[in-house]
C-alpha cells in the first residue's frame, strides 16, 4: 500500500524542473514522491531523467530500481 504523499508536493518540484529540467536532485526527489503515491511509471521516468542528467549518481539508479520493483519488473 503506497504511503500518503500529498500531490501538492509535486507543484514546487515541477516549478523548479521548469526552470532547471536536468536538476538530478529534484528529479530524484520527485521520483520518490511518485513512488510513495504508487505511480511507479512516473517515478521511473524521473529516475531515468536523473540518470541521464548525471549518470554516476547512485540515487538515480536506486530510484530507478525502486520504480522497476514497483512495476513488478
C-alpha positions in Angstrom: 0.0 0.0 0.0 1.5 3.4 -1.0 2.4 5.8 1.7 0.4 9.0 1.9 2.1 11.8 0.0 0.1 14.9 -1.0 0.1 15.6 -4.7 0.5 19.2 -3.7 4.2 18.4 -3.0 4.7 17.9 -6.7 3.9 21.5 -7.7 7.1 23.1 -6.3 9.2 20.4 -7.7 7.6 20.9 -11.1 8.3 24.6 -10.9 12.0 24.0 -10.2 12.1 21.5 -13.1 10.5 24.0 -15.4 13.5 26.3 -14.8 16.1 23.6 -14.5 14.9 20.5 -16.3 18.1 18.5 -15.7 18.3 19.0 -11.9 19.1 15.5 -10.8 18.3 16.1 -7.2 14.9 17.4 -7.8 14.2 14.6 -10.3 15.2 12.0 -7.7 13.1 13.7 -5.1 10.0 13.8 -7.4 10.7 10.2 -8.3 10.4 9.3 -4.6 7.2 11.3 -4.3 5.7 9.4 -7.2 6.9 6.1 -5.7 5.1 6.9 -2.4 2.0 7.8 -4.3 2.0 4.5 -6.1 2.9 6.0 -9.5 5.8 3.8 -10.5 5.7 4.7 -14.2 6.2 8.4 -13.4 8.8 7.5 -10.8 10.7 5.5 -13.4 10.6 8.4 -15.9 12.0 10.8 -13.4 14.7 8.3 -12.3 15.7 7.8 -16.0 15.9 11.6 -16.5 18.1 11.9 -13.3 20.3 9.1 -14.6 20.7 10.9 -18.0 21.5 14.2 -16.2 24.2 12.6 -14.0 25.0 9.0 -14.9 27.2 8.4 -11.9 24.6 9.4 -9.4 23.8 6.3 -7.4 20.5 7.8 -6.1 19.1 8.0 -9.7 19.9 4.3 -10.3 18.4 3.4 -6.9 15.2 5.3 -7.6 15.0 3.5 -11.0 15.4 0.2 -9.3 12.7 1.0 -6.8 10.4 2.0 -9.6 11.0 -1.2 -11.5 10.2 -3.2 -8.4 7.0 -1.2 -8.1 6.2 -2.1 -11.7 6.9 -5.8 -10.9 9.9 -6.0 -13.2 
